[in-house]
Amino acid sequence: MKKSIMSILMFVILVVFTGCSSSSSTGDNAKGQEDDTLTIAWLPNESGEDLGEARDEIGRILEEATGKKVEHKTTTDYNIAIEAIANGNTDLAFLGAQGYIEAKNKNDKVQSLVVPSGESGTLDDAVYNSWLAVQNAEDYKMNDEYSIDDIQGKKFSFVSNSSTSGFKVPSTGIVDYFSQKDKFKELKAEDLLEGGKDKFFSEVLYGGSHQGSAVNLLTGRADVAAFCDTCVNNYVELADGEENKAGAVYKVKKDAAEPFNTVVDKEFSLISVTPVLNAPFVVNTELVSEETREIILETLMSDEIANNEKVFVPEDSKVSGLFKKASGKERLVQVEDDWFNPIRELSK
């Protein structure tokens, strides 16, 4: 009886193992194997209700082009979106540069497709800005220049440790600056992850999104916060100074959507601004065939997307779109993996 049971178990294990082996892909997905639904994962920054119309518009255009149904997977955590595309739970994702690198490290079949261009309509100026913001920049002025010297010992808010402009870039900048001082010459990015009495920051918070990190500052939970310009420009307006320059003061709009609706009219100012490579749309090639990828790529780069005011929003528009259109040349442009190498270098 025991021998019979063991034989059955061995047979079942063999069948399961063989089935798993035969179904796993060693290359890009063939056309006949892919699903009739395309799922797109969005980071928390782009998952809010105010951007629902923009997400739906991109989905509608992709549906018409591919003949597939498009479903959106909104998230409340960076890691959920990264794991979803890396593990094959979604076909496409819109990630930051760091998130894309982490997903590709987990699964080499994750491939970059496009990023929003700069005002030139090319990759040459395809950047946004990582901000270090405070309540009052004048408190961080030394010799008539804005400085980050006094952020040490403060309550600091990052976005997520998988965020490019909300952690990777600002933490690298902080370490590079302070490690030149004898007291902090051994400082590493890992030392900034947690706060405490014997830590670089007295307290470290994570907003979960760029919007969340900004609200941490505006509510007084943090003294200094890292977040990016593009993720908050739907909610704030320039009140004083020059756009994207240290010393600039921004004010929350009266009609700002969540989570800024609780901090209307409050202000913050900048003490540091650093350019960052734009965020990519990425695809899992195990799930999406080359033929479909070509259609998706062509569609995302099309005039239909570039001229859609729900996606690329004119500067004077009241609509909360994904991208701003200042020059009229902005669009999604193809990008190769090695374009993100400067972000990879930050981890070395």
Rosetta blueprint (number, residue, H / E / L):
1 M L
2 K H
3 K H
4 S H
5 I H
6 M H
7 S H
8 I H
9 L H
10 M H
11 F H
12 V H
13 I H
14 L H
15 V H
16 V H
17 F H
18 T H
19 G H
20 C H
21 S H
22 S H
23 S H
24 S L
25 S L
26 T L
27 G L
28 D L
29 N L
30 A L
31 K H
32 G H
33 Q H
34 E L
35 D L
36 D L
37 T E
38 L E
39 T E
40 I E
41 A E
42 W E
43 L L
44 P H
45 N H
46 E H
47 S L
48 G L
49 E H
50 D H
51 L H
52 G H
53 E H
54 A H
55 R H
56 D H
57 E H
58 I H
59 G H
60 R H
61 I H
62 L H
63 E H
64 E H
65 A H
66 T H
67 G L
68 K L
69 K E
70 V E
71 E E
72 H E
73 K E
74 T E
75 T L
76 T L
77 D L
78 Y H
79 N H
80 I H
81 A H
82 I H
83 E H
84 A H
85 I H
86 A H
87 N L
88 G L
89 N L
90 T L
91 D L
92 L E
93 A E
94 F E
95 L L
96 G L
97 A H
98 Q H
99 G H
100 Y H
101 I H
102 E H
103 A H
104 K H
105 N H
106 K H
107 N L
108 D L
109 K L
110 V E
111 Q E
112 S E
113 L E
114 V E
115 V E
116 P E
117 S L
118 G L
119 E L
120 S L
121 G L
122 T L
123 L L
124 D L
125 D L
126 A L
127 V E
128 Y E
129 N E
130 S E
131 W E
132 L E
133 A E
134 V E
135 Q L
136 N L
137 A H
138 E H
139 D H
140 Y H
141 K E
142 M E
143 N L
144 D L
145 E E
146 Y E
147 S L
148 I L
149 D H
150 D H
151 I H
152 Q L
153 G L
154 K L
155 K E
156 F E
157 S E
158 F E
159 V L
160 S L
161 N L
162 S L
163 S L
164 T H
165 S H
166 G H
167 F H
168 K H
169 V H
170 P H
171 S H
172 T H
173 G H
174 I H
175 V H
176 D H
177 Y H
178 F H
179 S L
180 Q L
181 K L
182 D H
183 K H
184 F H
185 K L
186 E L
187 L L
188 K L
189 A H
190 E H
191 D H
192 L H
193 L L
194 E L
195 G L
196 G L
197 K L
198 D L
199 K L
200 F L
201 F L
202 S L
203 E E
204 V E
205 L E
206 Y E
207 G L
208 G L
209 S L
210 H H
211 Q H
212 G H
213 S H
214 A H
215 V H
216 N H
217 L H
218 L H
219 T L
220 G L
221 R L
222 A L
223 D L
224 V E
225 A E
226 A E
227 F E
228 C E
229 D H
230 T H
231 C H
232 V H
233 N L
234 N L
235 Y L
236 V E
237 E E
238 L E
239 A E
240 D E
241 G L
242 E L
243 E L
244 N L
245 K L
246 A L
247 G L
248 A L
249 V E
250 Y E
251 K E
252 V E
253 K L
254 K L
255 D L
256 A L
257 A L
258 E L
259 P L
260 F H
261 N H
262 T H
263 V L
264 V L
265 D L
266 K L
267 E E
268 F E
269 S E
270 L E
271 I E
272 S E
273 V E
274 T E
275 P E
276 V E
277 L E
278 N L
279 A L
280 P L
281 F E
282 V E
283 V E
284 N E
285 T L
286 E L
287 L L
288 V L
289 S L
290 E H
291 E H
292 T H
293 R H
294 E H
295 I H
296 I H
297 L H
298 E H
299 T H
300 L H
301 M L
302 S L
303 D H
304 E H
305 I H
306 A H
307 N L
308 N L
309 E L
310 K L
311 V L
312 F E
313 V E
314 P E
315 E L
316 D L
317 S L
318 K L
319 V L
320 S L
321 G L
322 L L
323 F E
324 K E
325 K E
326 A L
327 S L
328 G L
329 K L
330 E L
331 R L
332 L E
333 V E
334 Q E
335 V L
336 E L
337 D H
338 D H
339 W H
340 F H
341 N H
342 P H
343 I H
344 R H
345 E H
346 L L
347 S L
348 K L
